[in-house]
Amino acid sequence: MTFPESLRAYADWCERNPVSQQEGIIYIYGQSAAQAKAITLADPHAKLALQPGSGDIMYLDQQFGALTVTHVLRKYDICNQSIKNNMVVSVLKPEFAELVRP
């Protein structure tokens, strides 16, 4: 079963069981930088942001009504390390910084 077919099967199950879950989050692991860039370009509402204290991962969120799809990314694929106020911080690589929307 493909990924889209799997999502349709889950949507069908939710329709048959309406009291099961009204809002939800689906986490998708292992996305590459290229996939993250393609998602961000294709979805004007996708949010790519650094989260303090999130370790070596970051998230790319897409909202589909009551469903949030969160892509879990490796921070080092999307960010460079920089020094700010004598601390090492992660900064989005230029090709991703230009895609960040308010």
N, C-alpha and C positions, 0 to 999 in steps of 0.2 A: 504494500500500500504506500503510495507516495505521501509526501508531507501534506499537500493540499487535500488529498483524499482523507487523510487522517483527521485534519481539522474539520472537514465536512462531516465525517462520522461523529466527531465529538459534538458538533453543532446539532446534528440530528438527535443525538442522545439527550442534549440539553433541552431541545424542544419537546421530546417525549417525557422528560422529567423536569418540569418547570420549577418545582420547589427546590431543586438540588442546589443550584448556585446562581445567584443573580449577578454578581460581579466576580471577576477573576483575573488572575495573572498567569500567563504562560511564560516560562523561562526557556530560552533557547541558548544552548551552550556551544562554544567552539566556532563562532563566527570569525571569519578572517577580516583583516582591515579592508580588503577589496569588497567583501560582502557588506560591511558596515557602510562604506562609502556609497555603494549602489543603493542600499536601503535609504540612506539619508537623502540622496539625490531624487529617488523615486517617490518619497513620502515627505511632503512639505511640512508635515506636523510631527515628524520624528524628532526626538530630543536626544542629543548627544551631549553629555555634560560630565565633567569631572566631579566626583563626590569625595569630600575629605574623609580620610580614614578608611577608604574602601580597599586598601592593600594593593594587590597586583591586578585588580579587575576594575572595569568600569561598565556602565550600562548604556544601551541605546534603547529608548522606549518608544513604542508605537501604541497609539490608542485607537481602538475600534469599538466605539460605544462603551459598553460595560466591560469590555475585555482589554487588558493591557498585555502587549507582547513585549517582553524584556529580553533583549539580546545581551548576553554576558560576554564581554570582550576582554582580551588581555590588554592591559593598559600600555604595555611597552610596544604593542603594534600600532597604537593610536597616538602615543605621547612620546615626547623627549623629556629627558631630565634636565633641570635647570637649577641654578642657585638663586634664591631670593631671600633677602634678610638673613643671610648665612645659613639657610636651610635648603635642603634638596627638595624640589617640588616637581610635580609632573605638569607639563605644558603641552597642550594639543599640538601635534605636528601641523605645519601651515596648511596642508591640503585638507585637514579636518577642521581647523579653526575657522576657515572661511565658510564652513557648512553649518556652524552653530547658529541657531536662531534664538531670539529672545523668548 
